Amino acid sequence: MEKIMCSAIWIDDGKDYVHSPHNKPIGLTICGYRHCDCIIILDLIYKENKSKFNKIQGFLTDKKRFIDRKEAMQIAKECGQLINTNINKDELFSEDVWLSR
Protein backbone atom coordinates (compact mmCIF):
# COMPACT_ATOMS: atom_id res chain seq x y z
CA MET A 1 0.00 0.00 0.00
CA GLU A 2 1.35 3.42 -1.01
CA LYS A 3 2.12 5.84 1.84
CA ILE A 4 2.93 9.52 2.24
CA MET A 5 6.68 9.94 2.70
CA CYS A 6 7.29 13.71 2.91
CA SER A 7 6.06 17.17 1.97
CA ALA A 8 7.04 18.35 -1.49
CA ILE A 9 6.77 21.19 -3.97
CA TRP A 10 7.03 20.55 -7.70
CA ILE A 11 8.39 23.41 -9.83
CA ASP A 12 7.84 23.36 -13.58
CA ASP A 13 11.14 24.88 -14.68
CA GLY A 14 11.24 22.80 -17.87
CA LYS A 15 14.44 20.97 -16.91
CA ASP A 16 15.05 17.23 -16.75
CA TYR A 17 16.48 16.03 -13.43
CA VAL A 18 17.90 12.64 -12.53
CA HIS A 19 15.87 10.75 -9.90
CA SER A 20 12.69 12.81 -10.36
CA PRO A 21 9.37 11.31 -9.30
CA HIS A 22 8.07 8.83 -11.88
CA ASN A 23 5.06 10.96 -12.76
CA LYS A 24 7.00 14.27 -12.92
CA PRO A 25 10.05 13.57 -15.13
CA ILE A 26 10.37 17.26 -16.05
CA GLY A 27 10.72 19.93 -13.37
CA LEU A 28 12.31 20.00 -9.94
CA THR A 29 10.70 18.37 -6.90
CA ILE A 30 11.85 19.80 -3.58
CA CYS A 31 11.13 17.65 -0.51
CA GLY A 32 11.12 18.43 3.19
CA TYR A 33 9.55 17.65 6.54
CA ARG A 34 7.05 20.50 6.13
CA HIS A 35 6.13 22.65 3.14
CA CYS A 36 7.78 25.64 4.82
CA ASP A 37 11.09 23.74 4.64
CA CYS A 38 10.56 23.22 0.91
CA ILE A 39 9.78 26.92 0.47
CA ILE A 40 13.06 27.90 2.16
CA ILE A 41 14.97 25.65 -0.27
CA LEU A 42 12.94 27.04 -3.19
CA ASP A 43 13.91 30.57 -2.13
CA LEU A 44 17.59 29.64 -1.95
CA ILE A 45 17.59 28.02 -5.41
CA TYR A 46 15.47 30.44 -7.41
CA LYS A 47 15.77 33.67 -5.39
CA GLU A 48 13.85 36.43 -7.20
CA ASN A 49 12.97 34.21 -10.21
CA LYS A 50 10.72 31.79 -8.32
CA SER A 51 7.49 33.55 -9.25
CA LYS A 52 7.93 32.87 -12.96
CA PHE A 53 7.52 29.09 -12.56
CA ASN A 54 4.34 27.09 -12.02
CA LYS A 55 4.51 25.46 -8.56
CA ILE A 56 2.32 22.83 -6.92
CA GLN A 57 2.41 21.96 -3.23
CA GLY A 58 1.89 18.28 -2.51
CA PHE A 59 3.63 15.21 -1.16
CA LEU A 60 6.03 12.49 -2.26
CA THR A 61 4.98 8.89 -1.75
CA ASP A 62 7.09 5.84 -0.98
CA LYS A 63 6.38 4.73 -4.58
CA LYS A 64 8.30 7.81 -5.83
CA ARG A 65 5.21 9.67 -7.03
CA PHE A 66 4.48 13.36 -6.56
CA ILE A 67 0.83 13.85 -5.62
CA ASP A 68 -1.29 16.92 -4.92
CA ARG A 69 -2.90 17.64 -1.55
CA LYS A 70 -6.26 16.03 -2.50
CA GLU A 71 -4.81 12.67 -3.55
CA ALA A 72 -2.51 12.81 -0.52
CA MET A 73 -5.52 13.08 1.80
CA GLN A 74 -7.08 9.96 0.26
CA ILE A 75 -3.85 7.98 0.65
CA ALA A 76 -3.25 9.18 4.23
CA LYS A 77 -6.79 8.16 5.21
CA GLU A 78 -6.47 4.71 3.58
CA CYS A 79 -3.11 4.06 5.24
CA GLY A 80 -4.08 5.32 8.68
CA GLN A 81 -1.44 8.06 8.58
CA LEU A 82 -3.66 10.85 9.93
CA ILE A 83 -2.90 12.01 13.47
CA ASN A 84 -6.53 13.03 13.97
CA THR A 85 -8.98 10.64 12.33
CA ASN A 86 -11.81 13.18 12.69
CA ILE A 87 -10.38 15.43 9.98
CA ASN A 88 -13.13 16.54 7.63
CA LYS A 89 -11.38 18.29 4.74
CA ASP A 90 -10.33 17.45 1.18
CA GLU A 91 -6.67 18.43 1.25
CA LEU A 92 -3.77 17.09 3.31
CA PHE A 93 -1.39 19.34 5.22
CA SER A 94 1.82 18.13 6.85
CA GLU A 95 0.36 18.89 10.29
CA ASP A 96 -2.26 16.20 9.59
CA VAL A 97 0.36 13.43 9.45
CA TRP A 98 3.37 14.63 11.45
CA LEU A 99 3.55 16.15 14.90
CA SER A 100 5.14 19.58 15.31
CA ARG A 101 8.86 19.65 15.81
LOVEX-641225 format. One line per 8 residues: number of its first residue (from 1); their letters; for each residue x, y, z of C-alpha. Coordinates in steps of 0.05 Angstrom, whole numbers, plus 5000, padded with zeros to 4 digits. Each point is the difference from the previous one (the first is absolute). Layout:
N
NUM> A> X/Y/Z  ...;
! end
This chain:
101
1> MEKIMCSA> 5000/5000/5000  5027/5068/4980  5015/5049/5057  5017/5073/5008  5075/5009/5009  5012/5075/5004  4975/5069/4981  5020/5024/4931;
9> IWIDDGKD> 4994/5057/4951  5006/4987/4925  5027/5057/4957  4989/4999/4925  5066/5031/4978  5002/4958/4937  5064/4963/5019  5012/4926/5003;
17> YVHSPHNK> 5029/4976/5066  5028/4932/5018  4959/4962/5053  4937/5041/4991  4933/4970/5021  4974/4951/4948  4940/5042/4983  5039/5066/4997;
25> PIGLTICG> 5061/4986/4955  5006/5074/4982  5007/5054/5054  5032/5001/5068  4968/4967/5061  5023/5029/5066  4986/4957/5062  4999/5016/5074;
33> YRHCDCII> 4969/4984/5067  4950/5057/4992  4982/5043/4940  5033/5060/5033  5066/4962/4997  4989/4989/4925  4985/5074/4991  5065/5020/5034;
41> ILDLIYKE> 5038/4955/4952  4960/5028/4941  5019/5070/5021  5074/4982/5004  5000/4967/4931  4957/5049/4960  5006/5064/5040  4962/5056/4964;
49> NKSKFNKI> 4982/4955/4940  4955/4952/5038  4936/5035/4981  5009/4986/4926  4991/4925/5008  4937/4960/5011  5003/4967/5069  4956/4948/5033;
57> QGFLTDKK> 5002/4982/5073  4990/4927/5015  5035/4938/5027  5048/4946/4978  4979/4928/5010  5042/4939/5015  4986/4978/4928  5038/5061/4975;
65> RFIDRKEA> 4938/5037/4976  4986/5074/5010  4927/5010/5019  4957/5061/5014  4968/5015/5067  4933/4968/4981  5029/4932/4979  5046/5003/5061;
73> MQIAKECG> 4940/5006/5046  4968/4937/4969  5065/4961/5008  5012/5024/5072  4929/4979/5019  5007/4931/4968  5067/4987/5033  4980/5025/5069;
81> QLINTNIN> 5053/5055/4998  4956/5056/5027  5015/5023/5070  4927/5021/5010  4951/4952/4968  4944/5051/5007  5028/5045/4946  4945/5022/4953;
89> KDELFSED> 5035/5035/4942  5021/4983/4929  5074/5020/5001  5058/4973/5041  5047/5045/5038  5064/4976/5033  4971/5015/5069  4948/4946/4986;
97> VWLSR> 5052/4945/4997  5060/5024/5040  5004/5030/5069  5032/5069/5008  5074/5001/5010;
! end
